[in-house]
Amino acid sequence: MKLLRVGAPGEERPAVRTDDGRLLDLSSVTSDVDGAFFASDGFGRVRAAVEAGGLSELDAGGLRVGVPFSRPGKVICVGLNYRDHAAETGAAIPLRPVVFMKDPGTVVGPYDEVLVPRGSVKTDWEVELGVVIGRRARYLEGPVEAAGVIAGYVVSHDVSEREFQLEYSSQWDLGKSCETFNPMGPWLVTADEVGDPQGLGLRLSVNGVERQRGHTRDMIFPVHEIVAYLSRYMVLEPGDVINTGTPAGVAHGLPGTPYLRPGDTVELEIDGLGSQRQIFGRA
């Protein structure tokens, strides 16, 4: 199942994308796709409504595609989670997941404008698999339990400003939490449809030039292991998102590669999860 939200910012309505590409309005089923929706078997209600028929079809032409769920309570990120990315940045392979937080206010739609911060000279790209939590989770015993709390997956663009991130503070937050720095979507694809999260290819291009091509099988810490690990140190709530790391090919790891500037276009996709496209502007 592929859920999305369409409409102007702050006025999005929930919808489901059918296998034949139609958009069905879910306003009669739920007012929003959010933590309460995940925690109350919203997916079951949507499936029942689709099977029963009668949902109104939306004309996708001209409709803005927003974030596929309402603003998450937490955006938790795992850094250096691909061996090739760690190698290109000169970092050692971590023995435990490298965890940091990102301001949930950075989350925007998959085709929204992303703003290069004022004073930025090192705005960088990162295609990532985003994991959306569907049930409250604490002290999970292991990967099997972790799989049971995942609502679904999204394409996530963890935009980063490397100078702010690495040179201005011992923490990474300054370079990760700038305005518009986390496009997500276009769809939230349910965990049952995705299947094995370690079986997905990721790609990203800048101005038509491919920069990243990776695969989730190359993660140092697999998805279910990450979810279980995080649950030992924080309570995961329905609607929280985990960014699981990026493969090699970022500007920071490619000396001489231009960083992002206003006017640049970034396109990214993950197998089965859809694609994004952003044009970068000025803050």
C-alpha positions, 0 to 999 in steps of 0.5 A: 500500500502506498499512502500520500498527502496532496494539497497546499502546505498545511492543507494536505489531504490523505490519499492512497495510490492504487496498483494501477496508479489512481489516487483515491481520497481518504478524507472519509477514512481518516483526517490525516496520516499521523501517529494516531493513524498508525497506532489505531490500525489505520492501514486496516481501515484504508484496506477495508475502504479500498476493497469496499469501493466508493472512495472518490478519485482525485485528479493528480494533475497539478496537485502538490505532493506533500510529505506522506504523513504529518510532521514526525515527532522525532527524526533520528539519523544514523551516520556512516552506515555504509562502508563505502561512505565511511571510507570516502570520508576517511572515517573508521567503520563504527562499532556501534551506530552513530546516532544524531537527531534532526529537527522535525521542522526540516521535513518538507515534500518530495518536490518542494524547494530546498533552501541553501542556507545563508553563508553556506559553501558546503550544502551536500546531498544524501539519499537515504532509506527512511523508516517510519515507526508504527507502534510505540517501542521500548527495549525491543529484544531484537530484529524480529520484534523490531520488524513488528513496529515498522509502519513503512518506508520512505525516500528521505533526502538528508540534506547537510551543510558540511561546514556547519556540521563538521567545523562549527560544532562538535555536534552535527545538528547545525549542519543537519537542521537547516530549513527544508533540509529533509524532503520525504516521500512521495509515498509511505510504502507499507512494510508488507509491500516493501518486504526485505528492507535490505533489498533496495537500490538507491540512486541520486543525481545532481544536474543530471549527473549520477552521484550516488548508486548504492544498495541497502544490503551494504549497510553496516547496521541493518534496518531491524538492528537499528530499530532495536538498538535505538529502542534501548536508549529512547522511546520510539513513538508512532510517526517517528522517522529513522534516516538509516544512512547514505552510500558513497558519492556525496560531495564531501567525499569527492574532492573537487566535486561542487557543492549545491548552489541555488539553481541546482536540481537533485533527483533521487529514488529508491526501488519501490518507494518512488522518486523525488526532485528538488530545485535548490533556492536561496534562504 
